[in-house]
Amino acid sequence: MSVLTFQITEKDVEQYAVISGDNNPIHLDIDAAKQHGFTDKVAHGMLTISKVLGVLSNEVLSPCDAITDYNFSFSAPVFAGNQITLHINQTENSINVSGECEDKKVIKGSVFLL
């Protein structure tokens, strides 16, 4: 099992909004996020998944590995500025990932390899 970390920055959230076109105010405006019951601006779910896949691509996968499918679910929001710790367990054809932030599980899933 490997343990790796990454952070989602304010800049990541802002740039992802521009690239994706997802300008939902809960991602970009703290007052809007608070009006919806969050404590801070919420990072886009697909941004979080892309960061996980980036960590796996750069730190775990070999250049010959090809991702054929992935499946992730969220159990808590990820906020701009959060650092996520990934617990990674690789088998022959898959990688299982569990991500925590501030001792709370925020994401889990699997990546399947060719």
KOLGU-4560 file (N, C-alpha, C; in nm, 3 decimals, padded with zeros to 5 digits):
<recs>
<n_xx: 00.085 n_yy: -00.118 n_zz: 00.000 ca_xx: 00.000 ca_yy: 00.000 ca_zz: 00.000 c_xx: 00.089 c_yy: 00.124 c_zz: 00.000 mol: A seq: 1 type: MET>
<n_xx: 00.052 n_yy: 00.220 n_zz: -00.081 ca_xx: 00.123 ca_yy: 00.347 ca_zz: -00.088 c_xx: 00.036 c_yy: 00.457 c_zz: -00.029 mol: A seq: 2 type: SER>
<n_xx: 00.101 n_yy: 00.559 n_zz: 00.023 ca_xx: 00.031 ca_yy: 00.677 ca_zz: 00.073 c_xx: 00.091 c_yy: 00.798 c_zz: 00.003 mol: A seq: 3 type: VAL>
<n_xx: 00.005 n_yy: 00.874 n_zz: -00.065 ca_xx: 00.047 ca_yy: 00.994 ca_zz: -00.137 c_xx: -00.049 c_yy: 01.108 c_zz: -00.104 mol: A seq: 4 type: LEU>
<n_xx: -00.003 n_yy: 01.231 n_zz: -00.116 ca_xx: -00.088 ca_yy: 01.345 ca_zz: -00.087 c_xx: -00.089 c_yy: 01.444 c_zz: -00.202 mol: A seq: 5 type: THR>
<n_xx: -00.194 n_yy: 01.523 n_zz: -00.208 ca_xx: -00.201 ca_yy: 01.635 ca_zz: -00.300 c_xx: -00.292 c_yy: 01.740 c_zz: -00.239 mol: A seq: 6 type: PHE>
<n_xx: -00.283 n_yy: 01.860 n_zz: -00.291 ca_xx: -00.366 ca_yy: 01.970 ca_zz: -00.242 c_xx: -00.446 c_yy: 02.028 c_zz: -00.358 mol: A seq: 7 type: GLN>
<n_xx: -00.569 n_yy: 02.068 n_zz: -00.328 ca_xx: -00.651 ca_yy: 02.140 ca_zz: -00.424 c_xx: -00.648 c_yy: 02.287 c_zz: -00.382 mol: A seq: 8 type: ILE>
<n_xx: -00.594 n_yy: 02.369 n_zz: -00.469 ca_xx: -00.578 ca_yy: 02.510 ca_zz: -00.438 c_xx: -00.695 c_yy: 02.593 c_zz: -00.491 mol: A seq: 9 type: THR>
<n_xx: -00.703 n_yy: 02.716 n_zz: -00.442 ca_xx: -00.802 ca_yy: 02.811 ca_zz: -00.494 c_xx: -00.783 c_yy: 02.829 c_zz: -00.645 mol: A seq: 10 type: GLU>
<n_xx: -00.657 n_yy: 02.837 n_zz: -00.686 ca_xx: -00.626 ca_yy: 02.855 ca_zz: -00.828 c_xx: -00.675 c_yy: 02.736 c_zz: -00.910 mol: A seq: 11 type: LYS>
<n_xx: -00.657 n_yy: 02.613 n_zz: -00.857 ca_xx: -00.707 ca_yy: 02.493 ca_zz: -00.925 c_xx: -00.857 c_yy: 02.505 c_zz: -00.950 mol: A seq: 12 type: ASP>
<n_xx: -00.932 n_yy: 02.544 n_zz: -00.846 ca_xx: -01.078 ca_yy: 02.555 ca_zz: -00.856 c_xx: -01.116 c_yy: 02.662 c_zz: -00.959 mol: A seq: 13 type: VAL>
<n_xx: -01.051 n_yy: 02.776 n_zz: -00.953 ca_xx: -01.081 ca_yy: 02.884 ca_zz: -01.047 c_xx: -01.050 c_yy: 02.844 c_zz: -01.191 mol: A seq: 14 type: GLU>
<n_xx: -00.935 n_yy: 02.782 n_zz: -01.213 ca_xx: -00.898 ca_yy: 02.739 ca_zz: -01.348 c_xx: -00.989 c_yy: 02.628 c_zz: -01.398 mol: A seq: 15 type: GLN>
<n_xx: -01.029 n_yy: 02.536 n_zz: -01.310 ca_xx: -01.119 ca_yy: 02.430 ca_zz: -01.352 c_xx: -01.254 c_yy: 02.486 c_zz: -01.394 mol: A seq: 16 type: TYR>
<n_xx: -01.301 n_yy: 02.587 n_zz: -01.323 ca_xx: -01.428 ca_yy: 02.651 ca_zz: -01.359 c_xx: -01.421 c_yy: 02.709 c_zz: -01.500 mol: A seq: 17 type: ALA>
<n_xx: -01.309 n_yy: 02.772 n_zz: -01.532 ca_xx: -01.292 ca_yy: 02.831 ca_zz: -01.665 c_xx: -01.287 c_yy: 02.721 c_zz: -01.771 mol: A seq: 18 type: VAL>
<n_xx: -01.207 n_yy: 02.619 n_zz: -01.748 ca_xx: -01.190 ca_yy: 02.512 ca_zz: -01.847 c_xx: -01.318 c_yy: 02.433 c_zz: -01.867 mol: A seq: 19 type: ILE>
<n_xx: -01.386 n_yy: 02.400 n_zz: -01.758 ca_xx: -01.504 ca_yy: 02.314 ca_zz: -01.765 c_xx: -01.632 c_yy: 02.391 c_zz: -01.797 mol: A seq: 20 type: SER>
<n_xx: -01.632 n_yy: 02.521 n_zz: -01.769 ca_xx: -01.754 ca_yy: 02.599 ca_zz: -01.784 c_xx: -01.850 c_yy: 02.583 c_zz: -01.668 mol: A seq: 21 type: GLY>
<n_xx: -01.810 n_yy: 02.511 n_zz: -01.564 ca_xx: -01.893 ca_yy: 02.490 ca_zz: -01.445 c_xx: -01.868 c_yy: 02.606 c_zz: -01.349 mol: A seq: 22 type: ASP>
<n_xx: -01.953 n_yy: 02.706 n_zz: -01.358 ca_xx: -01.939 ca_yy: 02.825 ca_zz: -01.275 c_xx: -02.041 c_yy: 02.828 c_zz: -01.163 mol: A seq: 23 type: ASN>
<n_xx: -02.083 n_yy: 02.712 n_zz: -01.115 ca_xx: -02.177 ca_yy: 02.706 ca_zz: -01.003 c_xx: -02.118 c_yy: 02.789 c_zz: -00.888 mol: A seq: 24 type: ASN>
<n_xx: -02.195 n_yy: 02.880 n_zz: -00.832 ca_xx: -02.142 ca_yy: 02.968 ca_zz: -00.727 c_xx: -02.087 c_yy: 02.896 c_zz: -00.604 mol: A seq: 25 type: PRO>
<n_xx: -02.130 n_yy: 02.774 n_zz: -00.575 ca_xx: -02.075 ca_yy: 02.705 ca_zz: -00.457 c_xx: -01.926 c_yy: 02.676 c_zz: -00.474 mol: A seq: 26 type: ILE>
<n_xx: -01.876 n_yy: 02.681 n_zz: -00.600 ca_xx: -01.733 ca_yy: 02.658 ca_zz: -00.626 c_xx: -01.653 c_yy: 02.787 c_zz: -00.620 mol: A seq: 27 type: HIS>
<n_xx: -01.719 n_yy: 02.900 n_zz: -00.642 ca_xx: -01.646 ca_yy: 03.025 ca_zz: -00.664 c_xx: -01.676 c_yy: 03.136 c_zz: -00.564 mol: A seq: 28 type: LEU>
<n_xx: -01.782 n_yy: 03.122 n_zz: -00.487 ca_xx: -01.826 ca_yy: 03.229 ca_zz: -00.397 c_xx: -01.854 c_yy: 03.171 c_zz: -00.259 mol: A seq: 29 type: ASP>
<n_xx: -01.777 n_yy: 03.213 n_zz: -00.160 ca_xx: -01.790 ca_yy: 03.156 ca_zz: -00.026 c_xx: -01.929 c_yy: 03.183 c_zz: 00.032 mol: A seq: 30 type: ILE>
<n_xx: -01.987 n_yy: 03.298 n_zz: 00.003 ca_xx: -02.121 ca_yy: 03.328 ca_zz: 00.056 c_xx: -02.225 c_yy: 03.234 c_zz: -00.004 mol: A seq: 31 type: ASP>
<n_xx: -02.214 n_yy: 03.206 n_zz: -00.133 ca_xx: -02.308 ca_yy: 03.112 ca_zz: -00.196 c_xx: -02.289 c_yy: 02.972 c_zz: -00.138 mol: A seq: 32 type: ALA>
<n_xx: -02.164 n_yy: 02.933 n_zz: -00.117 ca_xx: -02.138 ca_yy: 02.800 ca_zz: -00.059 c_xx: -02.199 c_yy: 02.791 c_zz: 00.082 mol: A seq: 33 type: ALA>
<n_xx: -02.181 n_yy: 02.896 n_zz: 00.161 ca_xx: -02.236 ca_yy: 02.896 ca_zz: 00.296 c_xx: -02.389 c_yy: 02.895 c_zz: 00.295 mol: A seq: 34 type: LYS>
<n_xx: -02.450 n_yy: 02.963 n_zz: 00.198 ca_xx: -02.596 ca_yy: 02.962 ca_zz: 00.187 c_xx: -02.649 c_yy: 02.821 c_zz: 00.158 mol: A seq: 35 type: GLN>
<n_xx: -02.565 n_yy: 02.737 n_zz: 00.101 ca_xx: -02.604 ca_yy: 02.599 ca_zz: 00.071 c_xx: -02.554 c_yy: 02.501 c_zz: 00.178 mol: A seq: 36 type: HIS>
<n_xx: -02.509 n_yy: 02.552 n_zz: 00.291 ca_xx: -02.473 ca_yy: 02.467 ca_zz: 00.404 c_xx: -02.329 c_yy: 02.421 c_zz: 00.411 mol: A seq: 37 type: GLY>
<n_xx: -02.244 n_yy: 02.473 n_zz: 00.324 ca_xx: -02.103 ca_yy: 02.436 ca_zz: 00.327 c_xx: -02.024 c_yy: 02.537 c_zz: 00.409 mol: A seq: 38 type: PHE>
<n_xx: -01.909 n_yy: 02.496 n_zz: 00.458 ca_xx: -01.825 ca_yy: 02.585 ca_zz: 00.538 c_xx: -01.731 c_yy: 02.669 c_zz: 00.453 mol: A seq: 39 type: THR>
<n_xx: -01.711 n_yy: 02.628 n_zz: 00.328 ca_xx: -01.619 ca_yy: 02.697 ca_zz: 00.238 c_xx: -01.657 c_yy: 02.664 c_zz: 00.095 mol: A seq: 40 type: ASP>
<n_xx: -01.584 n_yy: 02.720 n_zz: -00.001 ca_xx: -01.608 ca_yy: 02.690 ca_zz: -00.141 c_xx: -01.576 c_yy: 02.542 c_zz: -00.167 mol: A seq: 41 type: LYS>
<n_xx: -01.664 n_yy: 02.476 n_zz: -00.240 ca_xx: -01.651 ca_yy: 02.333 ca_zz: -00.267 c_xx: -01.574 c_yy: 02.313 c_zz: -00.397 mol: A seq: 42 type: VAL>
<n_xx: -01.473 n_yy: 02.228 n_zz: -00.393 ca_xx: -01.401 ca_yy: 02.193 ca_zz: -00.516 c_xx: -01.492 c_yy: 02.109 c_zz: -00.605 mol: A seq: 43 type: ALA>
<n_xx: -01.480 n_yy: 02.126 n_zz: -00.734 ca_xx: -01.555 ca_yy: 02.045 ca_zz: -00.830 c_xx: -01.518 c_yy: 01.898 c_zz: -00.810 mol: A seq: 44 type: HIS>
<n_xx: -01.618 n_yy: 01.811 n_zz: -00.816 ca_xx: -01.592 ca_yy: 01.668 ca_zz: -00.802 c_xx: -01.498 c_yy: 01.615 c_zz: -00.909 mol: A seq: 45 type: GLY>
<n_xx: -01.520 n_yy: 01.656 n_zz: -01.033 ca_xx: -01.433 ca_yy: 01.608 ca_zz: -01.141 c_xx: -01.292 c_yy: 01.664 c_zz: -01.130 mol: A seq: 46 type: MET>
<n_xx: -01.276 n_yy: 01.781 n_zz: -01.069 ca_xx: -01.143 ca_yy: 01.833 ca_zz: -01.043 c_xx: -01.071 c_yy: 01.740 c_zz: -00.945 mol: A seq: 47 type: LEU>
<n_xx: -01.141 n_yy: 01.701 n_zz: -00.841 ca_xx: -01.082 ca_yy: 01.611 ca_zz: -00.742 c_xx: -01.042 c_yy: 01.479 c_zz: -00.807 mol: A seq: 48 type: THR>
<n_xx: -01.131 n_yy: 01.424 n_zz: -00.889 ca_xx: -01.099 ca_yy: 01.298 ca_zz: -00.957 c_xx: -00.979 c_yy: 01.317 c_zz: -01.051 mol: A seq: 49 type: ILE>
<n_xx: -00.974 n_yy: 01.428 n_zz: -01.122 ca_xx: -00.861 ca_yy: 01.449 ca_zz: -01.213 c_xx: -00.730 c_yy: 01.461 c_zz: -01.137 mol: A seq: 50 type: SER>
<n_xx: -00.734 n_yy: 01.521 n_zz: -01.019 ca_xx: -00.612 ca_yy: 01.529 ca_zz: -00.937 c_xx: -00.570 c_yy: 01.390 c_zz: -00.891 mol: A seq: 51 type: LYS>
<n_xx: -00.667 n_yy: 01.306 n_zz: -00.851 ca_xx: -00.636 ca_yy: 01.168 ca_zz: -00.811 c_xx: -00.572 c_yy: 01.094 c_zz: -00.928 mol: A seq: 52 type: VAL>
<n_xx: -00.634 n_yy: 01.104 n_zz: -01.047 ca_xx: -00.580 ca_yy: 01.035 ca_zz: -01.164 c_xx: -00.442 c_yy: 01.089 c_zz: -01.200 mol: A seq: 53 type: LEU>
<n_xx: -00.419 n_yy: 01.218 n_zz: -01.182 ca_xx: -00.287 ca_yy: 01.275 ca_zz: -01.207 c_xx: -00.181 c_yy: 01.219 c_zz: -01.113 mol: A seq: 54 type: GLY>
<n_xx: -00.215 n_yy: 01.208 n_zz: -00.986 ca_xx: -00.122 ca_yy: 01.148 ca_zz: -00.889 c_xx: -00.091 c_yy: 01.004 c_zz: -00.928 mol: A seq: 55 type: VAL>
<n_xx: -00.194 n_yy: 00.929 n_zz: -00.962 ca_xx: -00.172 ca_yy: 00.789 ca_zz: -01.001 c_xx: -00.085 c_yy: 00.781 c_zz: -01.127 mol: A seq: 56 type: LEU>
<n_xx: -00.113 n_yy: 00.865 n_zz: -01.226 ca_xx: -00.036 ca_yy: 00.863 ca_zz: -01.350 c_xx: 00.110 c_yy: 00.897 c_zz: -01.327 mol: A seq: 57 type: SER>
<n_xx: 00.135 n_yy: 00.994 n_zz: -01.240 ca_xx: 00.272 ca_yy: 01.040 ca_zz: -01.218 c_xx: 00.350 c_yy: 00.957 c_zz: -01.117 mol: A seq: 58 type: ASN>
<n_xx: 00.281 n_yy: 00.892 n_zz: -01.024 ca_xx: 00.350 ca_yy: 00.827 ca_zz: -00.913 c_xx: 00.334 c_yy: 00.675 c_zz: -00.907 mol: A seq: 59 type: GLU>
<n_xx: 00.230 n_yy: 00.620 n_zz: -00.969 ca_xx: 00.200 ca_yy: 00.477 ca_zz: -00.952 c_xx: 00.206 c_yy: 00.401 c_zz: -01.084 mol: A seq: 60 type: VAL>
<n_xx: 00.142 n_yy: 00.453 n_zz: -01.186 ca_xx: 00.133 ca_yy: 00.381 ca_zz: -01.313 c_xx: 00.264 c_yy: 00.386 c_zz: -01.390 mol: A seq: 61 type: LEU>
<n_xx: 00.289 n_yy: 00.281 n_zz: -01.467 ca_xx: 00.404 ca_yy: 00.281 ca_zz: -01.557 c_xx: 00.357 c_yy: 00.336 c_zz: -01.692 mol: A seq: 62 type: SER>
<n_xx: 00.450 n_yy: 00.377 n_zz: -01.777 ca_xx: 00.410 ca_yy: 00.428 ca_zz: -01.908 c_xx: 00.332 c_yy: 00.326 c_zz: -01.992 mol: A seq: 63 type: PRO>
<n_xx: 00.346 n_yy: 00.198 n_zz: -01.960 ca_xx: 00.277 ca_yy: 00.093 ca_zz: -02.036 c_xx: 00.135 c_yy: 00.066 c_zz: -01.983 mol: A seq: 64 type: CYS>
<n_xx: 00.101 n_yy: 00.116 n_zz: -01.865 ca_xx: -00.032 ca_yy: 00.093 ca_zz: -01.809 c_xx: -00.135 c_yy: 00.178 c_zz: -01.882 mol: A seq: 65 type: ASP>
<n_xx: -00.249 n_yy: 00.118 n_zz: -01.911 ca_xx: -00.358 ca_yy: 00.190 ca_zz: -01.976 c_xx: -00.483 c_yy: 00.176 c_zz: -01.889 mol: A seq: 66 type: ALA>
<n_xx: -00.542 n_yy: 00.290 n_zz: -01.854 ca_xx: -00.665 ca_yy: 00.289 ca_zz: -01.776 c_xx: -00.781 c_yy: 00.257 c_zz: -01.870 mol: A seq: 67 type: ILE>
<n_xx: -00.859 n_yy: 00.156 n_zz: -01.833 ca_xx: -00.975 ca_yy: 00.118 ca_zz: -01.915 c_xx: -01.106 c_yy: 00.168 c_zz: -01.854 mol: A seq: 68 type: THR>
<n_xx: -01.107 n_yy: 00.191 n_zz: -01.725 ca_xx: -01.229 ca_yy: 00.235 ca_zz: -01.658 c_xx: -01.192 c_yy: 00.285 c_zz: -01.520 mol: A seq: 69 type: ASP>
<n_xx: -01.280 n_yy: 00.365 n_zz: -01.462 ca_xx: -01.262 ca_yy: 00.406 ca_zz: -01.324 c_xx: -01.399 c_yy: 00.431 c_zz: -01.263 mol: A seq: 70 type: TYR>
<n_xx: -01.403 n_yy: 00.425 n_zz: -01.132 ca_xx: -01.528 ca_yy: 00.443 ca_zz: -01.058 c_xx: -01.492 c_yy: 00.510 c_zz: -00.926 mol: A seq: 71 type: ASN>
<n_xx: -01.547 n_yy: 00.628 n_zz: -00.899 ca_xx: -01.521 ca_yy: 00.700 ca_zz: -00.775 c_xx: -01.653 c_yy: 00.745 c_zz: -00.714 mol: A seq: 72 type: PHE>
<n_xx: -01.654 n_yy: 00.752 n_zz: -00.583 ca_xx: -01.769 ca_yy: 00.810 ca_zz: -00.512 c_xx: -01.715 c_yy: 00.902 c_zz: -00.403 mol: A seq: 73 type: SER>
<n_xx: -01.799 n_yy: 01.000 n_zz: -00.368 ca_xx: -01.762 ca_yy: 01.098 ca_zz: -00.266 c_xx: -01.845 c_yy: 01.074 c_zz: -00.141 mol: A seq: 74 type: PHE>
<n_xx: -01.783 n_yy: 01.086 n_zz: -00.026 ca_xx: -01.856 ca_yy: 01.072 ca_zz: 00.101 c_xx: -01.859 c_yy: 01.203 c_zz: 00.179 mol: A seq: 75 type: SER>
<n_xx: -01.784 n_yy: 01.302 n_zz: 00.134 ca_xx: -01.783 ca_yy: 01.434 ca_zz: 00.197 c_xx: -01.727 c_yy: 01.534 c_zz: 00.096 mol: A seq: 76 type: ALA>
<n_xx: -01.763 n_yy: 01.660 n_zz: 00.109 ca_xx: -01.709 ca_yy: 01.759 ca_zz: 00.014 c_xx: -01.560 c_yy: 01.784 c_zz: 00.036 mol: A seq: 77 type: PRO>
<n_xx: -01.496 n_yy: 01.823 n_zz: -00.073 ca_xx: -01.357 ca_yy: 01.867 ca_zz: -00.070 c_xx: -01.361 c_yy: 02.018 c_zz: -00.092 mol: A seq: 78 type: VAL>
<n_xx: -01.288 n_yy: 02.091 n_zz: -00.010 ca_xx: -01.289 ca_yy: 02.236 ca_zz: -00.017 c_xx: -01.158 c_yy: 02.288 c_zz: -00.075 mol: A seq: 79 type: PHE>
<n_xx: -01.164 n_yy: 02.403 n_zz: -00.140 ca_xx: -01.044 ca_yy: 02.468 ca_zz: -00.190 c_xx: -00.947 c_yy: 02.485 c_zz: -00.073 mol: A seq: 80 type: ALA>
<n_xx: -00.823 n_yy: 02.446 n_zz: -00.094 ca_xx: -00.722 ca_yy: 02.455 ca_zz: 00.010 c_xx: -00.699 c_yy: 02.325 c_zz: 00.084 mol: A seq: 81 type: GLY>
<n_xx: -00.788 n_yy: 02.228 n_zz: 00.069 ca_xx: -00.772 ca_yy: 02.100 ca_zz: 00.139 c_xx: -00.654 c_yy: 02.019 c_zz: 00.084 mol: A seq: 82 type: ASN>
<n_xx: -00.588 n_yy: 01.949 n_zz: 00.175 ca_xx: -00.488 ca_yy: 01.850 ca_zz: 00.137 c_xx: -00.551 c_yy: 01.713 c_zz: 00.154 mol: A seq: 83 type: GLN>
<n_xx: -00.539 n_yy: 01.631 n_zz: 00.052 ca_xx: -00.599 ca_yy: 01.498 ca_zz: 00.054 c_xx: -00.488 c_yy: 01.394 c_zz: 00.060 mol: A seq: 84 type: ILE>
<n_xx: -00.504 n_yy: 01.299 n_zz: 00.149 ca_xx: -00.411 ca_yy: 01.187 ca_zz: 00.162 c_xx: -00.475 c_yy: 01.066 c_zz: 00.098 mol: A seq: 85 type: THR>
<n_xx: -00.406 n_yy: 01.009 n_zz: -00.001 ca_xx: -00.455 ca_yy: 00.891 ca_zz: -00.070 c_xx: -00.388 c_yy: 00.766 c_zz: -00.018 mol: A seq: 86 type: LEU>
<n_xx: -00.469 n_yy: 00.665 n_zz: 00.009 ca_xx: -00.420 ca_yy: 00.532 ca_zz: 00.043 c_xx: -00.445 c_yy: 00.446 c_zz: -00.081 mol: A seq: 87 type: HIS>
<n_xx: -00.338 n_yy: 00.393 n_zz: -00.138 ca_xx: -00.344 ca_yy: 00.328 ca_zz: -00.268 c_xx: -00.300 c_yy: 00.183 c_zz: -00.254 mol: A seq: 88 type: ILE>
<n_xx: -00.385 n_yy: 00.093 n_zz: -00.304 ca_xx: -00.356 ca_yy: -00.050 ca_zz: -00.303 c_xx: -00.367 c_yy: -00.101 c_zz: -00.446 mol: A seq: 89 type: ASN>
<n_xx: -00.254 n_yy: -00.141 n_zz: -00.502 ca_xx: -00.253 ca_yy: -00.184 ca_zz: -00.642 c_xx: -00.253 c_yy: -00.337 c_zz: -00.650 mol: A seq: 90 type: GLN>
<n_xx: -00.339 n_yy: -00.388 n_zz: -00.737 ca_xx: -00.339 ca_yy: -00.530 ca_zz: -00.771 c_xx: -00.295 c_yy: -00.541 c_zz: -00.916 mol: A seq: 91 type: THR>
<n_xx: -00.301 n_yy: -00.660 n_zz: -00.971 ca_xx: -00.253 ca_yy: -00.680 ca_zz: -01.108 c_xx: -00.329 c_yy: -00.594 c_zz: -01.210 mol: A seq: 92 type: GLU>
<n_xx: -00.461 n_yy: -00.586 n_zz: -01.197 ca_xx: -00.541 ca_yy: -00.517 ca_zz: -01.297 c_xx: -00.621 c_yy: -00.399 c_zz: -01.243 mol: A seq: 93 type: ASN>
<n_xx: -00.595 n_yy: -00.359 n_zz: -01.121 ca_xx: -00.670 ca_yy: -00.246 ca_zz: -01.067 c_xx: -00.592 c_yy: -00.174 c_zz: -00.958 mol: A seq: 94 type: SER>
<n_xx: -00.638 n_yy: -00.054 n_zz: -00.930 ca_xx: -00.581 ca_yy: 00.025 ca_zz: -00.821 c_xx: -00.700 c_yy: 00.075 c_zz: -00.739 mol: A seq: 95 type: ILE>
<n_xx: -00.700 n_yy: 00.041 n_zz: -00.611 ca_xx: -00.805 ca_yy: 00.088 ca_zz: -00.521 c_xx: -00.752 c_yy: 00.208 c_zz: -00.444 mol: A seq: 96 type: ASN>
<n_xx: -00.836 n_yy: 00.311 n_zz: -00.436 ca_xx: -00.795 ca_yy: 00.438 ca_zz: -00.377 c_xx: -00.896 c_yy: 00.480 c_zz: -00.272 mol: A seq: 97 type: VAL>
<n_xx: -00.845 n_yy: 00.526 n_zz: -00.159 ca_xx: -00.927 ca_yy: 00.588 ca_zz: -00.056 c_xx: -00.860 c_yy: 00.719 c_zz: -00.018 mol: A seq: 98 type: SER>
<n_xx: -00.937 n_yy: 00.828 n_zz: -00.020 ca_xx: -00.880 ca_yy: 00.959 ca_zz: 00.009 c_xx: -00.941 c_yy: 01.019 c_zz: 00.133 mol: A seq: 99 type: GLY>
<n_xx: -00.855 n_yy: 01.075 n_zz: 00.218 ca_xx: -00.899 ca_yy: 01.138 ca_zz: 00.342 c_xx: -00.849 c_yy: 01.281 c_zz: 00.350 mol: A seq: 100 type: GLU>
<n_xx: -00.927 n_yy: 01.361 n_zz: 00.418 ca_xx: -00.892 ca_yy: 01.500 ca_zz: 00.443 c_xx: -00.934 c_yy: 01.531 c_zz: 00.585 mol: A seq: 101 type: CYS>
<n_xx: -00.840 n_yy: 01.577 n_zz: 00.666 ca_xx: -00.868 ca_yy: 01.610 ca_zz: 00.805 c_xx: -00.939 c_yy: 01.495 c_zz: 00.877 mol: A seq: 102 type: GLU>
<n_xx: -00.885 n_yy: 01.374 n_zz: 00.860 ca_xx: -00.936 ca_yy: 01.252 ca_zz: 00.924 c_xx: -01.077 c_yy: 01.214 c_zz: 00.883 mol: A seq: 103 type: ASP>
<n_xx: -01.123 n_yy: 01.264 n_zz: 00.768 ca_xx: -01.255 ca_yy: 01.230 ca_zz: 00.717 c_xx: -01.239 c_yy: 01.174 c_zz: 00.576 mol: A seq: 104 type: LYS>
<n_xx: -01.299 n_yy: 01.057 n_zz: 00.550 ca_xx: -01.294 ca_yy: 01.001 ca_zz: 00.416 c_xx: -01.375 c_yy: 01.091 c_zz: 00.323 mol: A seq: 105 type: LYS>
<n_xx: -01.314 n_yy: 01.130 n_zz: 00.210 ca_xx: -01.382 ca_yy: 01.218 ca_zz: 00.116 c_xx: -01.406 c_yy: 01.152 c_zz: -00.021 mol: A seq: 106 type: VAL>
<n_xx: -01.322 n_yy: 01.057 n_zz: -00.059 ca_xx: -01.337 ca_yy: 00.992 ca_zz: -00.189 c_xx: -01.284 c_yy: 00.849 c_zz: -00.181 mol: A seq: 107 type: ILE>
<n_xx: -01.348 n_yy: 00.762 n_zz: -00.255 ca_xx: -01.297 ca_yy: 00.626 ca_zz: -00.270 c_xx: -01.333 c_yy: 00.576 c_zz: -00.407 mol: A seq: 108 type: LYS>
<n_xx: -01.254 n_yy: 00.482 n_zz: -00.455 ca_xx: -01.284 ca_yy: 00.428 ca_zz: -00.586 c_xx: -01.177 c_yy: 00.335 c_zz: -00.636 mol: A seq: 109 type: GLY>
<n_xx: -01.194 n_yy: 00.297 n_zz: -00.762 ca_xx: -01.102 ca_yy: 00.204 ca_zz: -00.827 c_xx: -01.072 c_yy: 00.250 c_zz: -00.968 mol: A seq: 110 type: SER>
<n_xx: -00.951 n_yy: 00.219 n_zz: -01.011 ca_xx: -00.907 ca_yy: 00.242 ca_zz: -01.147 c_xx: -00.872 c_yy: 00.105 c_zz: -01.203 mol: A seq: 111 type: VAL>
<n_xx: -00.923 n_yy: 00.075 n_zz: -01.322 ca_xx: -00.902 ca_yy: -00.056 ca_zz: -01.382 c_xx: -00.805 c_yy: -00.043 c_zz: -01.499 mol: A seq: 112 type: PHE>
<n_xx: -00.713 n_yy: -00.138 n_zz: -01.506 ca_xx: -00.604 ca_yy: -00.132 ca_zz: -01.603 c_xx: -00.615 c_yy: -00.243 c_zz: -01.708 mol: A seq: 113 type: LEU>
<n_xx: -00.565 n_yy: -00.212 n_zz: -01.827 ca_xx: -00.562 ca_yy: -00.309 ca_zz: -01.936 c_xx: -00.454 c_yy: -00.411 c_zz: -01.911 mol: A seq: 114 type: LEU>
</recs>
